[in-house]
């Protein structure tokens, strides 16, 4: 569901302000350069082996103090590994207070709290940051969980509260970051000097790095051609800073921020300007780049709003100024979102435009009601129909005879005010009044309402739900067996009174 709209000027476009202060942090994430620095370690256990390998892989020279008889199998393997920039040197002796001078970090694996306290106090006295493995009271820093796409490194910390949760987060992030990201990061290091030399700080540099980042997530191989193209774009921006201007049409989905695509989130975090519809939720806007200018350009329920021509003009002006403009629409940009007009206008102005699809309201409705829109025993096709024309009425060209098909599922977008007339037309053209219908308002939002009934009850259902709310209407036999758990809010009497009673009881529970 969406209502695209526009405003007579930028001043008529509202702006939602967001707090930009950092919330409380349990710990401060710091990335510490250990190349050519010395780290000291006590203990030869498997836990110590992982920390020693991590430090050596980061370029540190690790002095390991542990009697040879106490070296475990995992540590023996780690001692034999090659390290491009670091090393592990084994000292066949226990640790002592003499090991700490000139050390950048100190790590130990201690069996008892007494030994842990002794190591901690000795390191602290020497002014060396210290970590005693699995003993939080004796840790000045923590290692966390790591996602390695070096030189891109992601660190995850739960402040020691839930290491398994940290590992689960790492697995999720691993699936989001392509293995080729390391190659792109290395290419970034190679072209950085040219970027710094040719491009002034501000929009031009940002435009380059945003385009580069898009390529890193959408192109598989950071090959020689990709590097040549990147350097060519630097030269183009140097000659014409506005060359970085572009527009991305982004589908925000039905409202729940968790239903955004990863590509949509990346676009929001790369935007300079966001022109958003009224139905876009605050949670989604919170995912945007904090510095982005946010402008409300949508309408709903007859409110004063922007004209489409003004929205087009705003996108053009910002893009010509070298900005990355995100046109953020609820649902999917290609379903009743007037994106065709926007794309045509932008292309006529020579402005690059990209589309990021979103989850359309019909798909969200199917998920909310727990049905398949194309259940093979009940519907051989699904149709998305707008119930709102430019005149504010039902579209004149609607083929009601074709829509009154008992073997199809029909979803009417923006149909709240037209619900009674939709039912009248479908019944008049042969669809039974007992045909199941489903109505949803504010899908996936905290104030969501879902109801079911029959076609003859459609006007009554929508009247109780609220005709001025963002309404979606589903018609078809796939809604015949909606479970009680899928219903929220108003539900009229069903054809089977005993079944209705059980559903109302289930909702009350």
Secondary structure, DSSP 4 states (H G I P E B T S, - for coil): -------SSGGGSB------PPPP-SS-------TT-EEEEE--SHHHHHHHHHHHHTT-EEEEE--GGG--HHHHHHHHS--SS-EEEEESS---GGG-TT-SEEEE--SSHHHHHHHHHHHHHTT-EEEETT-GGGBSS---EEEEETTEEEEE--TTS-HHHHHHHHHHHHHHS-TTHHHHHHHHHHHHHHHHHHS-TTHHHHHHHHHHHHHHHH-S---HHHHHHHHHHHHHHHH-GGGG-EEEEEE-BSS-GGGS-HHHHHHHHT-SEEEE-TTS-HHHHTTS-TTSEEEE----TT-----HHHHHHHHHHHHHTT-EEEEEESB-TTSSS-HHHHHHHHHHTT-EEEEE----HHHHHHHHHT--TT-TTT-SEEEEEE---TTSS--TT--HHHH--TTEEEEEES-STTHHHHHHHHHHTT--TT-EEEEEESTTSTT-EEEEEEGGGHHHHHHHH-TTS-EEEEESGGGTT--GGG-BS--PPPSSHHHHHHHHHHHH-
